[in-house]
């Protein structure tokens, strides 16, 4: 997957170069229509909207990931319907940036993300579930968004669904959550949103290997990693605060 940023940070020259060099079957990942400025930028260039601009360069297919998709034109919605790329909605980030929310009635093929607000995808799910303006989100729709569509992505991309079954990779997370009411298939989404949301991960296993347990990484020297992160972050903040931005792509 080729990760881009957003239309308003990509010039026509850059998109022409991407179209020229990108393998045809390589999907893109891009923030699209997050703020109104992204829509206006594309319209000033002669396009109907941010999705239309990407499609005009031949960059969209069913495996593309378009992040946000809030400020779109009618043409953009038609392209979404025809090309059927993945849309990723980020309810907490959208609220933080005051950009609005994705149109839940017009966009049906989407998954939930965090946009870096946190690493808590269940918190994003809860935020999405409780911020519907017109009607409560039915659990069936939430299950499709949270489990159904991601399984399809995993199957198409890596060849497995990510389900709890024999023959599937043992990718398992155990939440530190003690329910006081019964859990069954028809109400597990409610437990995730309103109960387990407050519980931390007790154990995380990837392909049968435990990588997190009892609040810490099993095979990672956390303090050494955090020390390096703090050192690099400090240098980056110092460069910005001093006004010296040499070496950054936008310093031209």
C-alpha positions as CSV (number, residue, x, y, z in Angstrom):
1,X,0.0,0.0,0.0
2,X,1.2,3.5,-0.9
3,X,0.6,6.0,1.9
4,X,-0.1,9.6,0.8
5,X,-1.2,12.4,3.0
6,X,-4.0,14.4,1.6
7,X,-5.0,16.1,-1.7
8,X,-4.2,19.6,-0.4
9,X,-0.6,18.6,0.3
10,X,-0.1,17.0,-3.1
11,X,0.6,19.0,-6.2
12,X,-0.5,18.1,-9.7
13,X,3.1,17.3,-10.5
14,X,3.3,15.0,-7.6
15,X,0.2,13.1,-8.6
16,X,1.4,12.7,-12.1
17,X,4.6,11.2,-10.8
18,X,2.7,8.9,-8.5
19,X,0.6,7.7,-11.4
20,X,3.7,7.1,-13.5
21,X,5.6,5.1,-10.9
22,X,3.0,3.3,-8.9
23,X,2.4,-0.3,-9.7
24,X,-1.2,-0.7,-11.0
25,X,-2.3,-3.2,-8.4
26,X,-0.8,-1.2,-5.5
27,X,-3.6,0.5,-3.5
28,X,-3.3,3.9,-1.9
29,X,-4.0,5.2,1.6
30,X,-4.9,8.9,1.8
31,X,-6.8,11.4,4.0
32,X,-9.7,12.5,1.8
33,X,-12.2,15.2,2.4
34,X,-11.4,15.5,6.1
35,X,-11.8,19.3,6.2
36,X,-13.7,21.6,3.8
37,X,-10.3,23.0,2.7
38,X,-9.5,19.7,1.0
39,X,-12.7,19.9,-1.0
40,X,-12.2,23.6,-1.9
41,X,-8.5,22.9,-2.9
42,X,-9.6,20.3,-5.4
43,X,-12.4,22.4,-6.8
44,X,-10.1,25.3,-7.4
45,X,-7.9,22.9,-9.5
46,X,-11.0,22.1,-11.7
47,X,-12.1,18.9,-10.1
48,X,-15.5,18.2,-8.5
49,X,-13.9,17.1,-5.2
50,X,-11.1,15.1,-3.5
51,X,-12.3,11.7,-4.6
52,X,-12.8,12.9,-8.2
53,X,-9.3,14.2,-8.3
54,X,-7.8,10.9,-7.2
55,X,-10.0,9.0,-9.6
56,X,-8.9,11.3,-12.5
57,X,-5.3,10.2,-11.9
58,X,-6.4,6.5,-11.9
59,X,-5.4,6.0,-8.3
60,X,-8.6,4.5,-7.0
61,X,-9.7,0.8,-6.8
62,X,-11.7,-1.4,-4.5
63,X,-8.6,-1.9,-2.2
64,X,-7.9,1.9,-1.8
65,X,-8.3,3.4,1.7
66,X,-9.9,6.8,1.9
67,X,-9.7,8.3,5.3
68,X,-12.5,10.5,6.7
69,X,-14.6,11.3,3.5
70,X,-16.6,14.0,5.2
71,X,-16.6,17.0,2.8
72,X,-17.4,15.5,-0.5
73,X,-19.3,16.5,-3.7
74,X,-22.1,14.6,-5.4
75,X,-19.6,13.5,-8.0
76,X,-17.4,12.1,-5.2
77,X,-20.3,10.0,-3.8
78,X,-21.0,8.6,-7.2
79,X,-17.3,7.5,-7.6
80,X,-17.4,5.9,-4.2
81,X,-20.5,4.0,-5.2
82,X,-18.9,2.8,-8.5
83,X,-15.3,2.1,-7.4
84,X,-16.2,0.9,-3.9
85,X,-12.9,1.8,-2.1
86,X,-12.6,1.4,1.7
87,X,-13.6,4.4,3.8
88,X,-12.2,4.7,7.3
89,X,-14.1,7.0,9.6
90,X,-12.4,8.4,12.7
91,X,-15.1,9.8,15.0
92,X,-12.8,11.0,17.9
93,X,-10.4,12.7,15.6
94,X,-13.2,14.3,13.6
95,X,-14.7,15.7,16.8
96,X,-11.3,17.0,18.0
97,X,-10.7,18.8,14.7
98,X,-14.4,20.0,14.5
99,X,-14.7,18.9,10.9
100,X,-18.0,17.1,11.1
101,X,-18.8,13.4,10.6
102,X,-19.0,11.0,7.7
103,X,-22.5,10.7,6.1
104,X,-23.6,7.3,7.5
105,X,-26.5,7.0,5.1
106,X,-24.5,7.5,1.9
107,X,-21.4,5.6,2.8
108,X,-22.0,2.0,3.8
109,X,-18.6,0.3,3.1
110,X,-16.4,1.6,5.9
111,X,-14.4,0.6,8.9
112,X,-13.5,2.5,12.1
113,X,-10.1,4.1,12.8
114,X,-8.4,6.3,15.3
115,X,-6.3,8.7,13.1
116,X,-3.6,8.6,15.8
117,X,-5.8,10.1,18.5
118,X,-5.1,7.0,20.5
119,X,-4.4,3.3,20.0
120,X,-7.8,2.4,21.5
121,X,-10.0,1.2,18.7
122,X,-12.8,0.2,21.1
123,X,-13.0,3.8,22.3
124,X,-13.4,4.9,18.7
125,X,-16.1,2.3,18.2
126,X,-18.0,3.6,21.3
127,X,-17.6,7.2,20.1
128,X,-19.0,6.2,16.7
129,X,-21.9,4.3,18.3
130,X,-23.1,7.1,20.6
131,X,-22.7,10.0,18.2
132,X,-25.4,9.1,15.7
133,X,-27.6,12.1,15.1
134,X,-30.7,10.6,13.6
135,X,-31.1,7.1,15.1
136,X,-29.3,4.6,17.3
137,X,-26.8,2.5,15.4
138,X,-28.2,-1.1,15.3
139,X,-25.7,-3.7,16.7
140,X,-25.9,-5.6,13.3
141,X,-24.4,-2.6,11.5
142,X,-21.8,-2.1,14.2
143,X,-20.8,-5.7,14.0
144,X,-20.4,-5.5,10.2
145,X,-18.3,-2.4,10.6
146,X,-16.1,-3.7,13.5
147,X,-15.8,-7.4,12.5
148,X,-17.4,-8.2,9.1
149,X,-15.6,-5.7,6.9
150,X,-12.2,-6.1,8.6
151,X,-12.4,-9.8,8.1
152,X,-13.0,-9.3,4.3
153,X,-10.0,-7.0,4.2
154,X,-7.8,-9.5,5.9
155,X,-9.0,-12.3,3.7
156,X,-8.4,-10.3,0.5
157,X,-5.0,-8.9,1.6
158,X,-3.4,-11.7,3.7
159,X,-5.5,-14.8,2.9
160,X,-7.1,-15.3,6.4
161,X,-10.2,-13.9,8.1
162,X,-9.0,-13.4,11.6
163,X,-11.7,-15.5,13.3
164,X,-11.5,-17.6,16.4
165,X,-11.4,-21.0,14.7
166,X,-9.1,-24.0,14.0
167,X,-6.7,-23.3,11.2
168,X,-6.7,-19.5,11.7
169,X,-3.7,-17.6,13.1
170,X,-3.9,-17.3,16.8
171,X,-4.3,-13.5,17.0
172,X,-6.1,-13.1,20.3
173,X,-6.7,-10.2,22.8
174,X,-8.0,-10.9,26.2
175,X,-9.6,-7.8,27.9
176,X,-9.4,-7.3,31.7
177,X,-13.2,-7.0,32.0
178,X,-15.4,-8.7,34.6
179,X,-19.1,-8.5,33.4
180,X,-21.9,-8.6,35.9
181,X,-24.5,-9.6,33.2
182,X,-24.5,-12.6,30.8
183,X,-22.5,-12.3,27.6
184,X,-23.8,-14.1,24.4
185,X,-23.5,-13.6,20.7
186,X,-26.4,-11.1,20.5
187,X,-25.2,-8.7,23.1
188,X,-21.4,-8.9,22.9
189,X,-21.3,-5.6,21.0
190,X,-23.1,-3.9,23.9
191,X,-20.5,-5.3,26.3
192,X,-17.7,-4.0,24.2
193,X,-19.1,-0.5,23.9
194,X,-20.5,0.0,27.4
195,X,-18.5,-2.3,29.5
196,X,-15.1,-3.6,28.1
197,X,-14.5,0.0,26.9
198,X,-13.1,0.6,30.4
199,X,-11.0,-2.5,30.6
200,X,-7.4,-2.7,29.6
201,X,-5.9,-5.6,27.6
202,X,-4.7,-8.4,29.9
203,X,-3.1,-10.4,27.1
204,X,-2.4,-10.0,23.4
205,X,-1.2,-12.8,21.2
206,X,0.0,-12.6,17.6
207,X,0.1,-15.8,15.6
208,X,0.4,-17.8,18.7
209,X,3.1,-15.7,20.3
210,X,2.3,-13.7,23.5
211,X,3.5,-10.1,23.0
212,X,1.7,-8.3,25.8
213,X,0.7,-9.6,29.3
214,X,-0.2,-8.1,32.6
215,X,0.3,-4.5,31.5
216,X,3.7,-4.8,29.7
217,X,5.4,-6.2,26.6
218,X,6.9,-9.6,27.1
219,X,10.0,-9.3,24.9
220,X,10.5,-5.5,24.7
221,X,12.7,-3.4,26.9
222,X,10.2,-0.6,27.3
223,X,12.3,1.8,29.2
224,X,15.0,1.7,26.6
225,X,12.5,2.3,23.8
226,X,10.8,5.2,25.7
227,X,14.2,6.7,26.4
228,X,15.0,6.8,22.7
229,X,11.5,8.1,21.9
230,X,11.8,11.0,24.4
231,X,15.3,11.9,23.1
232,X,14.2,12.0,19.4
233,X,10.9,13.8,20.3
234,X,12.9,16.4,22.3
235,X,15.2,17.1,19.3
236,X,12.2,17.5,17.0
237,X,10.4,19.9,19.3
238,X,13.6,21.9,19.7
239,X,14.0,22.2,15.9
240,X,10.5,23.6,15.6
241,X,10.6,25.9,18.5
242,X,13.9,27.4,17.3
243,X,12.5,28.0,13.8
244,X,15.1,25.9,12.1
245,X,13.3,23.6,9.8
246,X,16.1,22.8,7.4
247,X,15.8,19.3,6.0
248,X,12.1,19.2,6.1
249,X,10.3,18.5,2.8
250,X,8.3,21.7,3.0
251,X,11.4,24.0,3.7
252,X,11.6,24.7,0.0
